[in-house]
Amino acid sequence: MMIFNQPDDLRNMAEMKEYHGENWNMAITIFTTWESIGAQVFHGNLDFQIV
């Protein structure tokens, strides 16, 4: 799966889904996990040093 090398010019979810193909479910799970961790750090519920 190529999350770290994902093109910067993907403009919407349909293009992201097409790029990741059958791995789309794994990719969206990783994206939402990172987003959730970021929100928890921002709100002070999770210490950045732990992450």
C-alpha distance matrix in Angstrom:
0.0 3.8 6.1 8.7 9.1 9.3 12.8 15.7 17.6 15.8 19.0 18.5 16.5 17.0 15.3 12.3 12.2 12.8 10.0 7.3 9.6 9.7 6.8 9.1 10.9 8.5 7.7 11.5 12.4 10.9 12.6 15.8 16.0 16.0 18.4 20.6 20.8 21.8 24.4 25.8 26.2 27.8 30.3 31.2 30.1 27.7 28.6 26.3 27.1 25.6 22.3
3.8 0.0 3.8 5.7 5.4 5.9 9.4 12.3 14.5 13.3 16.8 16.9 15.7 16.4 14.1 11.2 12.2 12.5 9.1 7.6 10.8 12.1 9.4 10.6 13.0 10.9 8.7 12.2 13.7 11.6 12.3 16.0 16.4 15.5 17.8 20.5 20.5 20.9 23.7 25.4 25.4 26.7 29.5 30.5 29.9 27.5 28.1 25.4 26.4 25.4 21.9
6.1 3.8 0.0 3.8 5.5 5.1 8.9 10.8 13.4 12.1 15.2 15.2 13.9 15.5 13.5 10.1 11.8 13.1 9.9 8.4 12.0 13.4 10.2 10.3 12.2 10.0 7.0 9.9 11.4 8.9 9.0 12.7 13.2 12.0 14.1 17.0 17.0 17.1 20.0 21.8 21.8 23.0 25.8 26.9 26.4 24.1 24.8 22.2 23.5 22.6 18.9
8.7 5.7 3.8 0.0 3.8 5.6 8.8 10.3 13.6 13.3 16.4 17.2 16.6 18.3 16.0 12.9 15.1 16.1 12.7 11.8 15.5 17.0 13.9 14.1 15.9 13.4 10.6 13.2 14.4 11.2 11.1 14.8 14.9 12.8 15.0 18.0 17.4 17.1 20.3 22.1 21.4 22.5 25.7 26.5 26.4 23.9 24.0 21.0 22.0 21.7 18.0
9.1 5.4 5.5 3.8 0.0 3.8 6.3 8.7 11.6 11.8 15.4 16.6 16.5 17.6 14.7 12.3 14.7 14.8 11.1 11.2 14.7 16.8 14.3 14.6 17.2 15.2 12.3 15.0 16.8 14.2 13.7 17.5 18.1 16.1 18.0 21.2 20.9 20.3 23.4 25.5 24.8 25.6 28.8 29.8 30.0 27.5 27.6 24.5 25.6 25.4 21.8
9.3 5.9 5.1 5.6 3.8 0.0 3.8 6.4 8.8 8.3 11.8 12.9 12.8 13.9 11.0 8.6 11.4 11.6 8.1 8.8 12.4 15.0 12.8 12.3 15.2 13.9 10.6 12.7 15.2 13.1 12.0 15.7 17.0 15.3 16.6 20.0 20.3 19.6 22.2 24.7 24.4 24.9 27.9 29.4 29.5 27.4 28.0 25.1 26.6 26.3 22.5
12.8 9.4 8.9 8.8 6.3 3.8 0.0 3.8 5.5 6.2 9.8 11.9 12.9 13.7 10.2 9.2 12.4 12.0 8.9 10.9 14.1 17.2 15.7 14.8 17.9 17.2 13.7 15.4 18.3 16.4 14.7 18.2 19.9 18.0 18.7 22.3 22.8 21.6 24.0 26.8 26.4 26.4 29.5 31.2 31.6 29.8 30.3 27.3 29.1 29.1 25.3
15.7 12.3 10.8 10.3 8.7 6.4 3.8 0.0 3.8 5.8 8.4 11.0 12.8 14.3 11.2 10.3 14.0 14.2 11.6 13.6 16.8 19.9 18.2 16.7 19.5 18.9 15.2 16.1 19.0 17.1 14.6 17.8 19.7 17.4 17.4 21.2 21.8 20.0 22.2 25.2 24.7 24.2 27.4 29.3 30.1 28.5 29.0 25.9 28.0 28.3 24.6
17.6 14.5 13.4 13.6 11.6 8.8 5.5 3.8 0.0 3.8 5.9 9.2 11.7 12.5 9.3 9.7 13.4 13.0 11.2 13.9 16.7 20.1 19.0 17.2 20.3 20.4 16.7 17.2 20.6 19.2 16.6 19.5 21.9 20.0 19.6 23.3 24.3 22.5 24.3 27.6 27.4 26.6 29.6 31.8 32.5 31.3 32.0 29.1 31.4 31.6 27.9
15.8 13.3 12.1 13.3 11.8 8.3 6.2 5.8 3.8 0.0 3.8 6.0 8.0 8.8 5.8 6.1 9.7 9.8 8.5 11.1 13.6 17.0 16.1 13.9 17.0 17.5 14.0 14.2 17.7 16.9 14.3 17.0 19.7 18.4 17.9 21.4 22.9 21.5 23.0 26.3 26.6 25.9 28.6 31.0 31.3 30.2 31.3 28.7 31.1 30.9 27.2
19.0 16.8 15.2 16.4 15.4 11.8 9.8 8.4 5.9 3.8 0.0 3.8 7.2 8.3 6.6 7.8 11.0 11.5 11.3 13.8 15.9 19.1 18.4 15.7 18.4 19.4 16.0 15.3 18.9 18.5 15.5 17.4 20.6 19.4 18.1 21.5 23.4 21.8 22.7 26.2 26.7 25.6 28.1 30.8 31.2 30.6 31.9 29.6 32.3 32.2 28.5
18.5 16.9 15.2 17.2 16.6 12.9 11.9 11.0 9.2 6.0 3.8 0.0 3.8 5.5 5.5 6.4 8.8 10.1 10.9 12.7 14.3 17.2 16.7 13.5 15.8 17.3 14.3 12.9 16.6 16.9 13.9 15.4 18.8 18.3 16.8 19.9 22.2 21.0 21.6 25.0 26.0 25.1 27.1 30.0 30.0 29.6 31.3 29.3 32.1 31.6 28.0
16.5 15.7 13.9 16.6 16.5 12.8 12.9 12.8 11.7 8.0 7.2 3.8 0.0 3.8 5.4 4.9 6.0 8.5 9.7 10.5 11.8 14.2 13.7 10.2 12.2 14.1 11.5 9.8 13.5 14.5 11.9 13.0 16.6 16.7 15.5 18.2 20.7 20.2 20.7 23.8 25.2 24.7 26.5 29.2 28.8 28.3 30.3 28.5 31.3 30.3 26.8
17.0 16.4 15.5 18.3 17.6 13.9 13.7 14.3 12.5 8.8 8.3 5.5 3.8 0.0 3.8 5.4 5.1 6.1 8.6 10.0 10.3 13.0 13.6 10.4 13.0 15.3 13.1 12.1 15.8 17.0 14.9 16.3 19.6 20.0 19.1 21.7 24.2 23.8 24.4 27.4 28.9 28.5 30.3 33.0 32.5 31.9 33.9 32.1 34.6 33.6 30.0
15.3 14.1 13.5 16.0 14.7 11.0 10.2 11.2 9.3 5.8 6.6 5.5 5.4 3.8 0.0 3.8 5.4 5.0 6.1 8.7 9.8 13.1 13.3 10.8 14.0 15.6 12.9 12.8 16.6 16.9 14.9 17.0 20.1 19.9 19.4 22.4 24.5 23.8 24.9 28.0 29.0 28.6 30.9 33.3 33.1 32.1 33.8 31.6 34.0 33.2 29.5
12.3 11.2 10.1 12.9 12.3 8.6 9.2 10.3 9.7 6.1 7.8 6.4 4.9 5.4 3.8 0.0 3.8 5.4 5.1 6.2 8.4 11.4 10.6 8.0 11.1 12.2 9.2 9.3 13.1 13.2 11.3 13.7 16.6 16.3 16.2 19.2 21.1 20.7 22.1 24.9 25.9 25.9 28.1 30.4 30.0 28.8 30.4 28.3 30.5 29.6 25.9
12.2 12.2 11.8 15.1 14.7 11.4 12.4 14.0 13.4 9.7 11.0 8.8 6.0 5.1 5.4 3.8 0.0 3.8 5.5 5.3 5.9 8.4 8.5 5.7 8.8 10.8 8.8 8.9 12.4 13.5 12.3 14.2 17.1 17.6 17.7 20.1 22.3 22.5 23.6 26.2 27.6 27.8 29.7 32.0 31.1 30.1 31.9 30.1 32.3 30.9 27.3
12.8 12.5 13.1 16.1 14.8 11.6 12.0 14.2 13.0 9.8 11.5 10.1 8.5 6.1 5.0 5.4 3.8 0.0 3.8 5.6 5.1 8.7 9.7 8.1 11.7 13.4 11.6 12.4 15.8 16.5 15.6 17.8 20.5 20.8 21.0 23.7 25.6 25.6 27.0 29.6 30.8 31.0 33.1 35.3 34.6 33.4 35.1 33.0 35.0 33.8 30.2
10.0 9.1 9.9 12.7 11.1 8.1 8.9 11.6 11.2 8.5 11.3 10.9 9.7 8.6 6.1 5.1 5.5 3.8 0.0 3.8 5.6 9.2 9.1 8.3 12.1 12.7 10.3 12.0 15.3 15.1 14.3 17.2 19.4 19.2 19.9 22.8 24.3 24.2 26.0 28.6 29.3 29.7 32.1 34.1 33.5 32.0 33.3 30.9 32.8 31.7 28.0
7.3 7.6 8.4 11.8 11.2 8.8 10.9 13.6 13.9 11.1 13.8 12.7 10.5 10.0 8.7 6.2 5.3 5.6 3.8 0.0 3.8 6.4 5.4 5.1 8.8 9.0 7.2 9.5 12.3 12.3 12.3 15.1 16.9 17.2 18.3 20.9 22.2 22.7 24.6 26.7 27.7 28.5 30.7 32.4 31.5 29.9 31.3 29.2 30.8 29.5 25.9
9.6 10.8 12.0 15.5 14.7 12.4 14.1 16.8 16.7 13.6 15.9 14.3 11.8 10.3 9.8 8.4 5.9 5.1 5.6 3.8 0.0 3.8 5.4 5.6 9.0 10.2 9.7 11.4 14.0 14.9 15.2 17.4 19.4 20.2 21.2 23.4 25.0 25.7 27.4 29.5 30.7 31.5 33.6 35.3 34.2 32.7 34.3 32.4 34.1 32.4 28.9
9.7 12.1 13.4 17.0 16.8 15.0 17.2 19.9 20.1 17.0 19.1 17.2 14.2 13.0 13.1 11.4 8.4 8.7 9.2 6.4 3.8 0.0 3.8 5.4 7.4 8.7 9.6 11.5 13.1 14.5 15.6 17.4 18.9 20.4 21.7 23.3 24.9 26.2 27.7 29.4 30.9 32.1 33.9 35.4 33.9 32.4 34.2 32.6 34.0 32.0 28.7
6.8 9.4 10.2 13.9 14.3 12.8 15.7 18.2 19.0 16.1 18.4 16.7 13.7 13.6 13.3 10.6 8.5 9.7 9.1 5.4 5.4 3.8 0.0 3.8 5.6 5.4 6.3 8.8 10.2 11.0 12.5 14.5 15.7 16.9 18.6 20.3 21.6 22.9 24.7 26.2 27.5 28.9 30.8 32.2 30.7 28.9 30.6 28.9 30.2 28.3 25.0
9.1 10.6 10.3 14.1 14.6 12.3 14.8 16.7 17.2 13.9 15.7 13.5 10.2 10.4 10.8 8.0 5.7 8.1 8.3 5.1 5.6 5.4 3.8 0.0 3.8 5.5 5.0 6.1 8.5 9.9 10.4 12.2 14.1 15.4 16.4 18.2 20.0 21.0 22.4 24.3 25.8 26.8 28.6 30.3 29.0 27.6 29.5 27.9 29.7 27.8 24.4
10.9 13.0 12.2 15.9 17.2 15.2 17.9 19.5 20.3 17.0 18.4 15.8 12.2 13.0 14.0 11.1 8.8 11.7 12.1 8.8 9.0 7.4 5.6 3.8 0.0 3.8 5.5 5.4 6.2 8.8 10.0 10.8 12.3 14.5 15.5 16.5 18.5 20.1 21.2 22.7 24.6 25.8 27.2 28.8 27.0 25.8 28.0 26.8 28.6 26.4 23.2
8.5 10.9 10.0 13.4 15.2 13.9 17.2 18.9 20.4 17.5 19.4 17.3 14.1 15.3 15.6 12.2 10.8 13.4 12.7 9.0 10.2 8.7 5.4 5.5 3.8 0.0 3.8 5.6 5.1 6.4 8.8 10.2 10.7 12.5 14.4 15.5 16.7 18.6 20.2 21.3 22.9 24.5 26.1 27.3 25.6 23.9 25.7 24.4 25.8 23.6 20.4
7.7 8.7 7.0 10.6 12.3 10.6 13.7 15.2 16.7 14.0 16.0 14.3 11.5 13.1 12.9 9.2 8.8 11.6 10.3 7.2 9.7 9.6 6.3 5.0 5.5 3.8 0.0 3.8 5.4 5.2 6.2 8.7 9.9 10.8 12.4 14.3 15.5 16.7 18.5 20.2 21.4 22.6 24.6 26.0 24.8 23.1 24.8 23.0 24.7 23.0 19.5
11.5 12.2 9.9 13.2 15.0 12.7 15.4 16.1 17.2 14.2 15.3 12.9 9.8 12.1 12.8 9.3 8.9 12.4 12.0 9.5 11.4 11.5 8.8 6.1 5.4 5.6 3.8 0.0 3.8 5.4 4.9 6.0 8.4 9.9 10.4 12.1 14.1 15.2 16.4 18.3 20.0 20.9 22.5 24.3 23.0 21.8 23.9 22.5 24.7 22.9 19.5
12.4 13.7 11.4 14.4 16.8 15.2 18.3 19.0 20.6 17.7 18.9 16.6 13.5 15.8 16.6 13.1 12.4 15.8 15.3 12.3 14.0 13.1 10.2 8.5 6.2 5.1 5.4 3.8 0.0 3.8 5.5 5.4 6.1 8.7 9.9 10.6 12.3 14.3 15.4 16.6 18.5 20.0 21.3 22.7 20.9 19.6 21.8 20.8 22.7 20.4 17.4
10.9 11.6 8.9 11.2 14.2 13.1 16.4 17.1 19.2 16.9 18.5 16.9 14.5 17.0 16.9 13.2 13.5 16.5 15.1 12.3 14.9 14.5 11.0 9.9 8.8 6.4 5.2 5.4 3.8 0.0 3.8 5.6 5.1 6.2 8.6 9.9 10.6 12.3 14.3 15.5 16.6 18.3 20.2 21.3 19.8 18.0 19.7 18.2 19.9 18.0 14.6
12.6 12.3 9.0 11.1 13.7 12.0 14.7 14.6 16.6 14.3 15.5 13.9 11.9 14.9 14.9 11.3 12.3 15.6 14.3 12.3 15.2 15.6 12.5 10.4 10.0 8.8 6.2 4.9 5.5 3.8 0.0 3.8 5.5 5.3 6.2 8.7 10.1 10.7 12.4 14.4 15.6 16.5 18.6 20.2 19.3 17.8 19.6 17.9 20.2 18.8 15.3
15.8 16.0 12.7 14.8 17.5 15.7 18.2 17.8 19.5 17.0 17.4 15.4 13.0 16.3 17.0 13.7 14.2 17.8 17.2 15.1 17.4 17.4 14.5 12.2 10.8 10.2 8.7 6.0 5.4 5.6 3.8 0.0 3.8 5.5 5.0 6.1 8.6 9.7 10.5 12.3 14.3 15.2 16.5 18.4 17.0 16.2 18.6 17.6 20.1 18.4 15.3
16.0 16.4 13.2 14.9 18.1 17.0 19.9 19.7 21.9 19.7 20.6 18.8 16.6 19.6 20.1 16.6 17.1 20.5 19.4 16.9 19.4 18.9 15.7 14.1 12.3 10.7 9.9 8.4 6.1 5.1 5.5 3.8 0.0 3.8 5.4 5.1 6.2 8.6 9.9 10.7 12.4 14.2 15.6 16.7 15.0 13.6 15.8 15.0 17.2 15.0 12.1
16.0 15.5 12.0 12.8 16.1 15.3 18.0 17.4 20.0 18.4 19.4 18.3 16.7 20.0 19.9 16.3 17.6 20.8 19.2 17.2 20.2 20.4 16.9 15.4 14.5 12.5 10.8 9.9 8.7 6.2 5.3 5.5 3.8 0.0 3.8 5.5 5.1 6.1 8.7 9.9 10.6 12.2 14.4 15.4 14.6 12.7 14.3 12.7 15.1 13.7 10.2
18.4 17.8 14.1 15.0 18.0 16.6 18.7 17.4 19.6 17.9 18.1 16.8 15.5 19.1 19.4 16.2 17.7 21.0 19.9 18.3 21.2 21.7 18.6 16.4 15.5 14.4 12.4 10.4 9.9 8.6 6.2 5.0 5.4 3.8 0.0 3.8 5.5 5.1 6.2 8.7 10.0 10.5 12.4 14.3 13.8 12.9 14.9 13.6 16.7 15.6 12.5
20.6 20.5 17.0 18.0 21.2 20.0 22.3 21.2 23.3 21.4 21.5 19.9 18.2 21.7 22.4 19.2 20.1 23.7 22.8 20.9 23.4 23.3 20.3 18.2 16.5 15.5 14.3 12.1 10.6 9.9 8.7 6.1 5.1 5.5 3.8 0.0 3.8 5.4 5.1 6.2 8.7 9.9 10.7 12.4 11.0 10.5 13.3 12.9 15.9 14.3 11.8
20.8 20.5 17.0 17.4 20.9 20.3 22.8 21.8 24.3 22.9 23.4 22.2 20.7 24.2 24.5 21.1 22.3 25.6 24.3 22.2 25.0 24.9 21.6 20.0 18.5 16.7 15.5 14.1 12.3 10.6 10.1 8.6 6.2 5.1 5.5 3.8 0.0 3.8 5.5 5.1 6.2 8.6 10.0 10.7 9.4 7.8 10.0 9.4 12.2 10.6 8.0
21.8 20.9 17.1 17.1 20.3 19.6 21.6 20.0 22.5 21.5 21.8 21.0 20.2 23.8 23.8 20.7 22.5 25.6 24.2 22.7 25.7 26.2 22.9 21.0 20.1 18.6 16.7 15.2 14.3 12.3 10.7 9.7 8.6 6.1 5.1 5.4 3.8 0.0 3.8 5.5 5.2 6.1 8.7 9.9 10.1 8.9 10.4 9.0 12.4 12.0 9.2
24.4 23.7 20.0 20.3 23.4 22.2 24.0 22.2 24.3 23.0 22.7 21.6 20.7 24.4 24.9 22.1 23.6 27.0 26.0 24.6 27.4 27.7 24.7 22.4 21.2 20.2 18.5 16.4 15.4 14.3 12.4 10.5 9.9 8.7 6.2 5.1 5.5 3.8 0.0 3.8 5.5 5.0 6.2 8.6 8.6 8.9 11.3 11.0 14.6 14.0 12.0
25.8 25.4 21.8 22.1 25.5 24.7 26.8 25.2 27.6 26.3 26.2 25.0 23.8 27.4 28.0 24.9 26.2 29.6 28.6 26.7 29.5 29.4 26.2 24.3 22.7 21.3 20.2 18.3 16.6 15.5 14.4 12.3 10.7 9.9 8.7 6.2 5.1 5.5 3.8 0.0 3.8 5.5 5.3 6.2 5.1 5.4 8.4 9.2 12.5 11.5 10.3
26.2 25.4 21.8 21.4 24.8 24.4 26.4 24.7 27.4 26.6 26.7 26.0 25.2 28.9 29.0 25.9 27.6 30.8 29.3 27.7 30.7 30.9 27.5 25.8 24.6 22.9 21.4 20.0 18.5 16.6 15.6 14.3 12.4 10.6 10.0 8.7 6.2 5.2 5.5 3.8 0.0 3.8 5.5 5.1 5.9 4.7 6.0 5.9 9.6 9.6 8.5
27.8 26.7 23.0 22.5 25.6 24.9 26.4 24.2 26.6 25.9 25.6 25.1 24.7 28.5 28.6 25.9 27.8 31.0 29.7 28.5 31.5 32.1 28.9 26.8 25.8 24.5 22.6 20.9 20.0 18.3 16.5 15.2 14.2 12.2 10.5 9.9 8.6 6.1 5.0 5.5 3.8 0.0 3.8 5.5 7.7 8.1 9.1 8.8 12.6 13.2 11.9
30.3 29.5 25.8 25.7 28.8 27.9 29.5 27.4 29.6 28.6 28.1 27.1 26.5 30.3 30.9 28.1 29.7 33.1 32.1 30.7 33.6 33.9 30.8 28.6 27.2 26.1 24.6 22.5 21.3 20.2 18.6 16.5 15.6 14.4 12.4 10.7 10.0 8.7 6.2 5.3 5.5 3.8 0.0 3.8 5.6 7.8 9.7 10.8 14.3 14.4 13.9
31.2 30.5 26.9 26.5 29.8 29.4 31.2 29.3 31.8 31.0 30.8 30.0 29.2 33.0 33.3 30.4 32.0 35.3 34.1 32.4 35.3 35.4 32.2 30.3 28.8 27.3 26.0 24.3 22.7 21.3 20.2 18.4 16.7 15.4 14.3 12.4 10.7 9.9 8.6 6.2 5.1 5.5 3.8 0.0 3.8 5.5 6.6 8.6 11.6 11.9 12.2
30.1 29.9 26.4 26.4 30.0 29.5 31.6 30.1 32.5 31.3 31.2 30.0 28.8 32.5 33.1 30.0 31.1 34.6 33.5 31.5 34.2 33.9 30.7 29.0 27.0 25.6 24.8 23.0 20.9 19.8 19.3 17.0 15.0 14.6 13.8 11.0 9.4 10.1 8.6 5.1 5.9 7.7 5.6 3.8 0.0 3.8 6.8 9.5 12.1 11.1 11.6
27.7 27.5 24.1 23.9 27.5 27.4 29.8 28.5 31.3 30.2 30.6 29.6 28.3 31.9 32.1 28.8 30.1 33.4 32.0 29.9 32.7 32.4 28.9 27.6 25.8 23.9 23.1 21.8 19.6 18.0 17.8 16.2 13.6 12.7 12.9 10.5 7.8 8.9 8.9 5.4 4.7 8.1 7.8 5.5 3.8 0.0 3.8 6.3 8.6 7.4 8.0
28.6 28.1 24.8 24.0 27.6 28.0 30.3 29.0 32.0 31.3 31.9 31.3 30.3 33.9 33.8 30.4 31.9 35.1 33.3 31.3 34.3 34.2 30.6 29.5 28.0 25.7 24.8 23.9 21.8 19.7 19.6 18.6 15.8 14.3 14.9 13.3 10.0 10.4 11.3 8.4 6.0 9.1 9.7 6.6 6.8 3.8 0.0 3.8 5.4 5.5 7.0
26.3 25.4 22.2 21.0 24.5 25.1 27.3 25.9 29.1 28.7 29.6 29.3 28.5 32.1 31.6 28.3 30.1 33.0 30.9 29.2 32.4 32.6 28.9 27.9 26.8 24.4 23.0 22.5 20.8 18.2 17.9 17.6 15.0 12.7 13.6 12.9 9.4 9.0 11.0 9.2 5.9 8.8 10.8 8.6 9.5 6.3 3.8 0.0 3.8 5.4 5.2
27.1 26.4 23.5 22.0 25.6 26.6 29.1 28.0 31.4 31.1 32.3 32.1 31.3 34.6 34.0 30.5 32.3 35.0 32.8 30.8 34.1 34.0 30.2 29.7 28.6 25.8 24.7 24.7 22.7 19.9 20.2 20.1 17.2 15.1 16.7 15.9 12.2 12.4 14.6 12.5 9.6 12.6 14.3 11.6 12.1 8.6 5.4 3.8 0.0 3.8 5.4
25.6 25.4 22.6 21.7 25.4 26.3 29.1 28.3 31.6 30.9 32.2 31.6 30.3 33.6 33.2 29.6 30.9 33.8 31.7 29.5 32.4 32.0 28.3 27.8 26.4 23.6 23.0 22.9 20.4 18.0 18.8 18.4 15.0 13.7 15.6 14.3 10.6 12.0 14.0 11.5 9.6 13.2 14.4 11.9 11.1 7.4 5.5 5.4 3.8 0.0 3.8
22.3 21.9 18.9 18.0 21.8 22.5 25.3 24.6 27.9 27.2 28.5 28.0 26.8 30.0 29.5 25.9 27.3 30.2 28.0 25.9 28.9 28.7 25.0 24.4 23.2 20.4 19.5 19.5 17.4 14.6 15.3 15.3 12.1 10.2 12.5 11.8 8.0 9.2 12.0 10.3 8.5 11.9 13.9 12.2 11.6 8.0 7.0 5.2 5.4 3.8 0.0
